[in-house]
């Protein structure tokens, strides 16, 4: 069975120009990605999230609609 999940993530570039991306599936389960570009770090993170979800399971999700000015 396949299931889509939505995962918030953070992407940062270090002083050497390398990119890293981090995400958490739950408070105790984290995934990391790295790459020479922002896009490469996100792709690496996607692969890590898939492996983590297989390992620890897919977390329950809550969807909320909010009004924003942006």
N, C-alpha and C positions, 0 to 999 in steps of 0.2 A: 504494500500500500504506500502511496506517496502522499505527502502532506506539505503544504506551503506553510512556512513560519516566517514571521517578521522579527528581525533582530536589530535592535539599535546598536550602533557602533561608533567608535571614535577613531579618527585618523590623524596622525601627527607626522611632521617631518622633523628629523633631528638636525643638529648643526652640521653634519656631514652630507646632508641632502638625501639620506635614506628615509623611506617611509615605513611606518608601522601602523597597524590597525588592530583594535581590540574590541571584543564583544563578550557579553556574558549571557549564558542561557538561563542561569539561576544564580543566586548569591554565592554558590560554591563551584561553579563550572564556567571557566573562562577559555576563550579561544583567541589566538593571536595570528596575525599575518604580517608579512614583510615583503618589500619590493623596492625596486629602483624608482618606480613611479607610484603615484597615488592609486591609480587603477590597478596596478600589479599587486599592491598591498591588499586592496579590497578583494581581488580574485583569490589571493592566497588565504585571506580570512574566510571567504566563502567555503573553501575546501576544508579548512579547520573546523568550521561550524558544523558541516555535514558529519565529519568524523566524530565530533563531540556529541552531536545529537544521537548518533548511532550508539555511542558508548553510554551516555547518561539518560537518554530518552528525550523526547520532545516535551518542553514545559507547557503547562496550560497557559492560555493567552486570554487576555481581556482586551476588547476593543472598545474604545471610548471616542466619541466625536466631540471636539472642542471648537469653539469659535476663536479665531486669531485675527490679528490685524495685518499679518504678513502674508 
